């Protein structure tokens, strides 16, 4: 994400959004994604379960995990997303992203 977009909310309140992570660049030859999950916590110390985003479902599309999430109407702040994929060669492969959730102006 460019620095100029750092404070632009990716998920405004009451919005249904689709978030995805493509594991293709980090998979071994012949390895494919077979399933996965998305965990979301608030970027705080200590991290806490997110009230800003709710995961509706996660599906596999090729070698990507695609998640449908709903943003709370009063949700805001940095959220840590952890996509965890099960593959044909590994039981668990995780990658983490940071997004900003908040009302739009």
N, C-alpha and C positions, 0 to 999 in steps of 0.2 A: 504494500500500500504506500503510495507517495505521501510524503510528509504533509503536503497541502490538504490531503483528504483525512488526516488523522482525527479531526474533530467533526467530521461529517458522519452522522449516524447511519449505520448500515441497516438498521431495523427500527423504523419509527414505531411508536406505540400503536397497539391494536392491529399490527400488520402481520400477515402470513408471509413468510420468507422461505426461500430455498437456499440452503447452504451446502456446499459440496467440497470434498477433498479428493483429488485424483492421485492415487498411489502409484501410477504407472512408472514415473521416473525412478522410483526407489525399489521396484520389485526385481527379483532375479529372473533370468531367462526361463520362461515356461511357468512362472508363478502367477497365479490369479487370485483376486479377492473373492471370497466365498460368502462373506457376511460382515457385519460390524455394528458398532454402536457410536453414539455421540453423547458425551458427558459435558455439561456446562456448569461452570462455577463463576462466582463474582471475583474479579481481580482485586482482592483485599488481603489483609493479613489478620487472622488466618483466612484462607479461601473458604467461602460459604456457598451452599447450594444457591443457584441463581433463581431469583424471582422475576427477572426481567425477560427471560426466554424460556419457553416450554417446548420440548421436543415432541412432535406429533408422531413421526415415524422416520425410519432410516431404511433406504433400499440400496441395492448394489446396481450400478450401471456401468458395465465394462469393468474397469479396475478402479472406479470411483465410488465413494460412499456419498449418497445424496440424502440430505435430511430436510424434512419440512419442520419449520419452527414457527411459533407464534410469539410475538412480542407483547408483553403486558402494557396496558395503557399508561401505567405510571413507571414502567421500567426504565432504568438509565444506568449508565456507567460502563466500564470495561468488563467484558465477559471473556473468560478463557474457555475455548472450545477444544475438546480432546476427542478426535476421531480415532477409534480403535478398530482395526480391520483384522479379520481372520483370513488367512490365505491358505493356499494348497500346500505351502511349505512351512508356515509358521502359525502357531495358535494365536499370536497377538503381535500387532504392529501398530504403534501409536504415533500420531503426529498432533501437534498443538498449534492453535492459532489464537490471536487476540483480536476481538472486534469491539466496537463502540456502539452501544444502544442508547437511544435517547429521542426525545421529541424533536420534530423538525420545526424550523421557524417559518 
